[in-house]
Amino acid sequence: MIQLQDFSLRRGGRLLFEKATFQIHPGWKVGLTGVNGAGKSTLFAAFMGEITADVGNLSRPATWTVAHMAQEVESQETAAIDFVLSGDEEWWTINQQLEHESDTMDLDRLSALHERFGEIDGYTATARAAQMMAGLGFTTAKQSASVASFSGGWRMRLNLARTLMSRSDLLLLDEPTNHLDLDAILWLEEWLKNYAGTLILISHDRDFLDAITGHIIHIEAGLVTLYTGNYSTFEQTRAERLAQQQQSFEKQEATRAHLQKYIDRFSAQATRAKQAQSRVKQLERMQKLAPAHVDTPFTFSFREPSKMSSPLLQLDEVNAGYDTTIIVNNIRLQLTPDSRIGLLGMNGAGKSTLIKTLAGALAPLSGERTTSEHLNLGYFAQHQMDALDADASPMLQLGRLAGKKISDADLRAYLGSFGFSGERMDTACGSFSGGERARLALALIVWQRPNVLVLDEPTNHLDLDMRHALTLALQDFKGAVVLVSHERQLISSVCDDLLLVHGGTCRTFDGDLTDYAQWLKQTRQQEMAAKTPKLEKAQVNKSNEPETAKVIPSKKEAIATPSEKPATPNKPIDKELARKEAAAKREQTRPLRSKIEKAEKEIKDYQAKLKQLEHTMADSNLYEASRKSELLKLMEQQQQFTSAITVLDESLLEMMMQLDELESM
């Protein structure tokens, strides 16, 4: 086992952790968490034996084989599959000897090598490597391509595959999902569940941590604490401890009180209106997540769009692709202010092509892309981060957007909500980390008050706190959202509808992310069966796993196709009909809901004025005889504000009753 005893370590004069004492037993799967700069990577280096303690010690079995994922891959002409196979150093050495030295080797030596080759399953290694690479998104053609032909992100996938190929006792993975799409993450998740050795994992993907880990090591304020359970259990345990420090929860309690006030007012109908549903869902997420993030520096929200219309953007029979090559055909997609769409699809299916076409970054090959005159589209993708002015600071870049009317103090306060403070606001962003650049790009988009957000992997490079803040902000965003993400928690919390890009089409996915994982597994089995001999194909077809998700075309608010939806064997036949009716009701009640939102805002404004007025009237000097006229004027205003609130409250309740009647029809 791995054992730390009074382990203390300093770096650059700063104490990272002090007197850390815990044990990691063989076979444990451990998540390593903490804010950026807490010392996660340093502790990783200590596990690898690259760093020794200033005080105390760290020990692990000397016979263990340790595998860790390198952060860079040198350009080389080696075939990708050979690069992956070299991760099993013993296999690679024996295989090279058998290929190049067998003619000059004596029989005893040759026999011993073949015997050992069989013991380590050497004869199946190439097939296992190919299967592993396929799971990470490499086609057969890519497996034989040279390492030098791949981009940086794909080289990181090669590094991951090479690391997994090692027959290790201790596996150390630092952000392995950063360059993976959802399909590859689901495959990796299953692989790591079955890994027999000890795993220590750094990740900002809470669903990934939840599915794999049974223990969490958390670094905080110089302390290293081992928690039993997955990440959600850790959050709850840590929250219970933090709850004893009431002042730490002031920020969260203010937000919860605001949401709860709305829900309590309409508690009897909390499930009938989308606004109430959204607030209930947000409050539930806060109860699970926020206590572990009470000290987060990120508290941003999307600014309300200045103008809105419906539809905001529409694709009608669009073929999307490059030059003359069609990647996704006959796309029919309509975005209204209520659209919350998550895009699913296997690697290379065309999700990015579709999202670029939707955002206007790629012109349709045919068909029409129609936009509202009020469209203000915010597009987040990797190239937005790359397009940042490397020589300009966050203050300068935000100032260019804001103009001279906004004070520096307001700009600094805004950037502070995205985690920029002190000198970082005035530092040229060319030296920023990936996380800082992602936060700055997001901040610049939010400032422009978009009414449509098109987000392509927005959580890459973001830590858990920022991902949490982004999720809450998107839940409350008053506009349309189209999202491609490997972050399952983000998709499930933000998106109401899922579309699948597969086989050159974009269709409604009738199911949730669990169904998608099952569909993906079955699709891969079918593809593998098509490439294998008939006997193996027959074995695959005998699988008795139920089909839990079907993808079919439908006509609805988010997407319209002329096809009529057939019944699916494992889903209620009226599910799509219910969704259509719900969408129609939302459209019918939109004017009334707008009036309700306006009334709520007016009540809030009057309450703020009344509170300020009562603060003024609390001045004892106001009640002197010489100030009688001033007092009478303030009392008259107080009565006016109180009466206005009463009238608005009555009107609001009446409109809510009308809304209930319309939605219950």
N, C-alpha and C positions, 0 to 999 in steps of 0.2 A: 504494500500500500504506500501512498504518498503521505508523509507526515511533516507538518510544520510545527516547530516548537519555539515559542517566543521570537518569532521571525520579525525582524525590523529592518527597514531599508530606506535609505535616503538617496535622492538624486538631485544634483544641482543645489545642494544645501537644503532641500525641502524634504521633510519627512513624509514619505508616501504611506507607510503603514508601520504600526508599532505593536510588538508582542502578539503577533498573529499566531494562534495555536488551533490547529484542527487536523483531521485525518480524512483522506479520500481513499475509500476501499476499492479493491479491484472490481471492475464491472460497473462502477458508478458512472452516471452521465450527469455532468455538472455544468451549469450555466454560470458564467463569470460576468457580473454586472457592476455598474458604477458610472458616474458621469464622466464625460471626456476629461482626461487629465488626472483621473483618480489613481491610475497606476495599473490598469488591467494588462496592458501590453508588457509592462515591467514584470508583473507577476508571471505572465506567460514565459518570459525569458528566464525567470528563475526556475519554472517547471522544466524547461529544456536544459537547464544546467549552465546557461550562459552567464548568469549572474549569481553571485553568492551573497548571503546576508551580511549586513553590518553587525547585527547582533542576532543570536539564535542560529537555527539551522533548518534546512529543508532536506529531506531524504526520500529516495524512491529506490526500488529494486534495481540493482546494477544490470541485471539480465534483461530488463525490459527493452523492447524496441520502441523508440519514440518517433512518431510521424507528425510533422507539422507542415502547414501550407505556406510556402514561400510567397512573398508579395510581388515578386517580379519573375519574369521568364526571359532569359536571353534569346535573341533571335538566332535560330539555327535551322539547318536544312533537314534535321531528323524528322521522319514521318511522325505524325501526331500519335498514332497508336504505339509506336516504338517508344516515344517519350513517356507515355502513360505506363507502359510495361516496365520501364526502367525504375519505376517507383518501388517495385519488389526487387531489391538489390540482389538478394540471393538467387532468385529466378533468373535475373538478367545475366549474372555472372555464369551460372551453370549453362544457360542457353547459349551464350557466346562460346563457351568452351566446347560444347557438343557440336556447334556449327562449324567452328574453325580449327579445333584441335583434335577431333576424334580420330583422324587418320594416323596421328603420331602418338596416340595415347595407348598405354598397355591395357589389357582386357580388365584387370582388376579395378583400375582407376575408372575406366569407362563404365563398368558395371555399377560401381559405387555412385557415379554421377547420375546414371539412369534411375537407380533406386531412390536417391534423394529427390530427384526431379519428380518422381511419382508421389513421394511423401508430401511434397508441398503443392500437389495438384498442378504441376507445371504444364501438363498436356492440355489443360483447360484454360490456362491463363489468357491466351489470346482471345478466346471466346468471351471470357469474363470481362476483359478490358474493353472489348467491342460493345458488350451489353452496357457496361458502365458509361461509356462515352455516348451511347445512344440515349441513355437516361438523362444525360446532361445536355442533350440537344445536338450532338454531332451526327450528321448523316454519314452514310457509308463512304461517300466521296470525301467528306471532310476528314474522316479517320485516316485516310492515306495521304492527305495533303501535308506539306511541310509545316513545322511550327512557325517559321518565319512568315508564312502566308496569312496568319491570323492576326486580328486586331488585339488591342490590349485586353479588352473584356473577355474575348474567347481564349486568350492565353491564360487568363486567370482560371477559366474553367478547366483547361488542360492541367494546370497546377493542382487544382482540386482533385481531378481524376487520378493524377499521379500519386497524390498523397493517400487517397483511398485505396489505391492498389497495393500499398505497403501492408504487409501482414504484421501490423503493429500491436503492441500491448497498451500503449498510451497514444491517443490521438488528440492533437491540439489544433483547433480550428478557430481562426480569428476572422469574423465576419464572412463566412463562406457563401452567404446568400447575396452579397452585394452586387454581383454581376450575373445573377441568375434570374430567369423569369419564373412565373408561378409554377409552370409545368416541371421545370428542373428542381425547384424547391420541394415540390411534393415528392418527386423521386428520391431526392437526397434525404428527406425526412424519413422515408421508409427504410432506406439503406442504413441510416444511423440508428434507427430503432433496433435493427438486427445486428448491429456491431457488437462483437463479444468483448472487446477490450474496454479500457477506461477512457472516457471522453471528457474533455474540458473544452467548453465552447463559449466564445464571445459572439453575441448576436444582438441586434436591435429589433429583431422580429419576435414579438411576444408569442404569436401563435406557434412559431417554430420552436421556441424555447419550451412552451407548454407541452407540445407533443413529444418532445425528446427527453427533457431533463427530469431528474428525480431529486436534485439538490441544486441550490443556488448559493454561490459565494458572492457576497455583496461588499464592495469597497466604498466606504463613506467616512469622510472626516478623519482619515488616518486609521480607521478600524476595519478589519476584515472579519466578516461574520458569515458563518455557514448556516444556511437554512435548509430544512428538510421539506421537500415538495417541489412542485414545478414553479414557474414564474408567477402564475396567478396566486398560488398559495403563499409565495414569498411576499407579494404585494399586500395581501390581507394581513399576514403576520406583522409586517413592518408597519402597516397602517394602524394596527392595534397599539403598537408601541408609540407611534407618533401622536396618536389620539390623546395620550396623556399630556402632551404639550399643546394646550389649546391655542396658544398664539400662532402656532404653525398653520392652523386651519382657517384663519380669518379670511384669507383670500377665497378659499373654496366655499366656505360657509356663505359668503355674500352671494356667490353665483348660485348655489343651491337654493338659497332663500328666494331669490328672484324666480327661479324655475318653479319651486314648490308653491309660491303664491299664485302663479297662473294655474297650476294643476288643481290646487285646492278650490279655486273659484268654480271650476267646472269638473269637480271630481266625479260626479255622477255620470258624466259623459266623456270621461277621459280617453276613451278608445274611439270616439266617433269622428273627431275632427283631426285633420292632418297636423295642424299646429300643436294641438295637445299631445298627439302621438309623438311628435318630434321632441317635445320637451320632456315627456315621460322617458323616452329612449335615452335622451341626453343625460337625464338625472340618473338613470340606471347605470349608464357607462361611468358617470362620475363616481357613483358609490363603489364601483369595482376598481376604477383606475386612479382617480385623483388623489386619494390619501398617500399613495406612494410617489406622487409627483407634486406634493405641496410646496417643495422648495424649487420648483422649476422656474427658470428665468423667462419662459415663453408664455405669454398671456395674450396673444394677438387674436383679432377677429376680423372677418372680412367686412370692409366698408360697404354699406348698402348701395346697390347700383343706383345711379342718378336717373336712369330711364329704363323702362321695361316695355316689352310688347310680346305678342304671341302669334305665330311661332317666331322664335329668334333666329333660327337657322334650319335649313332643310336641304337634304340631298335627295334628288329624284332620279332614279334609274341611273345612278352614277357608276361608272367603271373606274376603279382606282388602280394605279400602277405607275410604271416608269417607262418612258419612251413609248414603245408600242406593246409592252408586256403588261397584260392585265393581271393584277394580283387578287383583287376582290371585285366581283362583278355585280351589277344590278342592285346597288345599295339604295335602300329607301329608308331614310332616317329623318325624323323631325324632332327638333329640340324646342320645348316650351320652358317657361320659368320653373316648372315643377319637375323637369326631367332630372333623374339621378341614375345614370347609366354606367355600369361596369362592363368593360370589354374583356372577354376571355378568349383563349385560343392558344394552340401549340406554337412553339417557337418557329418563326418563319411563315406563319399562316397569313400574316398581313395586318396585324393589329396596328403597328406603327404606320404602315401605309395608309390605313383608314383614318387614323387620328391626324396624320399630316394633311390629308385631303380635307377632313372636317375643319381643321384649323386654318386652312387656306395656304399652308406652306407648300402644298403639292396640288397642282391643277388637275381636275378630273380629265381622264382620257375621253370620256363621253358622259352625257347626262348633264344635269343642272345642279349647281350649288347656289341656293338662294338665301340671301341674308336680309334681316330686318334693318331698316334705317337706324334703329336704335341699338344695333348689335355692338357690344363692347367685349371682345373676346380676350380672355387671359389664357395664354398658352405656355405651359411649363414642360420643357423637355431638356435633354442633355445639352443641346446646342444653345439653349438660352443661357445656361451656366457658362458655356465656352464663349458666348458673345459679350459677357461682362467686360467693361473697360478695365483692363489689368492695371492701368496706371492711375486709376481714379479710386478714391475712397468711397465707402458707403454713403457718407454725408454728401459728397459731391454728386454721385450718381442719383441719389434721391432728390437732391436740390434741383437737378436738371428737370426732373419730372414735376416737382412741386411749384417751381417758379419762385419769385421774390416775395409773394404775399404771405408765405408760411415762414414763421420764425424758426431760427436754428433750434430753439428749445423744444418746439413741437416736433421737429424732425428727429432730434436726438431721443425724445421720449418714444417716438414711434419705432425707431431702430432698436431701442432698448427692449421693446416687447419681443423682438426677434433674437435676443441674446447678444446684441452688440453693445459694448460698454467701453468707457474710457478711450484709450488710444486706438482701439480697433475700429472705432467709427471714422477715424481720420487716417487710417492706414490703407495704402493702395492694395486693392484686393488681389493683385497678382501673386501675393505671398500667402493667400488664404488657403485653408484646407478645403477639401471637397464639401464638408458639412457647412462651413461658413459661406462658401459660394452658393450652395443650394439655398441657404437661409436668405441670403441677399437677393438672389433671383426671385424667390417667393415674395419677399418684402416689396420689391418693385412692382410685381404683378398685383399684389393686394392693394397697393396705393392707388392704382389706376381705376379702382371700383368697377371691375368687369361684371357683366350680367351672365356670361357663359365662361365656365372654366373647363379647359381641355388639358388634362394632366397626364403626362406619360412618365410613369415611375417617379412620382414626386418625392418618395421617401428614401430614394438612394442617397446615402451619405448622411441621413438624418439620424440622430440618436433617439432613444425611447421617449425622452421628454418632449422633443420637438414633434415627433410622430403623434404623440398624445395630443399636443396642442393643435396640430393640423387637423386631426380627426374631429375634435370638438368644434373647431372653426368651420369646417366643411358641413357639419351637421346643421349649423345655424346659418349657413350661407343662403341668401335670398336670390337664387338664380339657378341656372342649369349647370349640371356637372357631368362630364364624360371622363372616365377614369380608367387608365391602364396601370395596374399595380400588382406586385407580387405580395403585397401586404394584405393578407386575408382579413385581418381585423379592420383595416381601413375600408375595404370593399364592403364588408358586411354591415359596417356602421353607417356608411354614407349612401350606398347605392340601393335603389328600389327595384331596378330592372337589370338583368344580365343579358348581354348579347354575345353570341359565340361566332368568332371568325374561324371558319374551317372549310376546307375544300373549295376555296374561291368564293364563298358566300358569307353573308352576315345575317344571322338569324337569331330570333329570340331563344334564349336558353331557359327551358321550363324546369327550374330546380334551383338549389342553392349551391354553395361552394363544396359541400360534402358530396352532393350529386355530381358536381363537376369532376371531383377527384376520382369518383367511380367511373364516370364516362371516359376520363382520360386513361384510366387503367385498362378498360375494355378496348378502347381504340388502339392503344399500343399493342395489346395482345393480338388484335386482328391484323395489325400491320406486320408484326413479327410472324404470325401464322402464314401470311401471304408470301413470306420470303423463305419459309422452311419447307422441308420435304412433307409429303402428304401425311405420313405417319405422325409427325410432330404436329401438323395442322389439326389432325383428328383429335389429338390429345388436348389441344387448346380449346377446340370447339366443345369438348365434353365438360368444360368448366361450368359448374352449376351456380356461379355467382349471378345474382339477380341484376337485371338491367334497371337501374334506379333513376336514370335521367334520359329524357329524349329531347332532341333539338328540333323544333318545327317552326315554320314561318307563321306569322300571325299579323294581325292589324291592330294597332293600339296607339297610344299617345306617343310613345317613343319611337316606334318603328311600324311601317306599313308595307305589306306586300299583298298581292292579289290572291294569294293562296288561302284556302280554307283550312283551318287547323283540324287535323285528324285526332281521334282519341288516342291517348297513350295508355299503355297497360297498367302502369303503376302510379298514375297521377289522377286526381279527380277530374272528370271530364268537363266540369263547369268552372274550373279554376281560371282559365283564360277569360271566360265570359264574365266572371266576377271582376277581374282586373279591368276589362273594357268598361263595365258599368261604373266602377270606381273612378276611372279616368273621365267618363262622361259627367259624372256627378261633380268632380272637381272643377271641370270647365263650367258647368252650369252655376256652381256656387262661387265662382271666382270673384264676381263683383261684390257679393255680400261679404266674403272673407276679407276683401280689400278694405271695405268699410269698417269691419271689425278691427283690423290692424290699425287703421287710422284712429279709431276711437280709443284704442288702448294707448296709442302714442300721445293723444291729447290728454288723457287722464294722467299719464306719467308726467307730462309737462306741467299740468296744473298742480299736481302733487309737489313737484319740485319748487314751483313758485310759492305754494302755500307754506312749505317748510322754510323757505328763505324769509317769507313774511313773518312767520311766527318767531323766527330767530331775531328779527328786527324788533318785534313787539316785546321781546323779553327784556329789553333795555329799560331799567327802572326810571331813567331820566325822561323817558317819553311820556310819563304820566304826570309831569309837572303842569301846572295851570297854563303856563305860557305856551305849551305845545299841544293844547287841547285840539286845535283844528287838524294838526298833523296826525294825531291819534285817531280822530274820527275818520279821516281819509283812509288810514290803514285798516281800520275795522270794517269800513265799507268794502275795501278790496278783499279782505278776508272772507266776507259774506259772499261776494261775487265768485271767488274761487271755489268756495265750498259748494255753492249752488250749482256751479258749472260741473263739478265732479259728480254731484248727485244725479244731474240730468244725463250726463254721459254714461254713468253706471247703469241707469235704468234703460237707456237706449242700447247699451252694449248687451245687456241681458236679453232684451227683446230680440235683437239681431241673432244672438246665440240660439234662442228658441226657434227662430225661423230657420236657421241653419240646420238645427237638429231635425226639424220636420222635413226639410228638403232631402237631407241625407238618409233619412229613415224610409223614404218612399221607395 
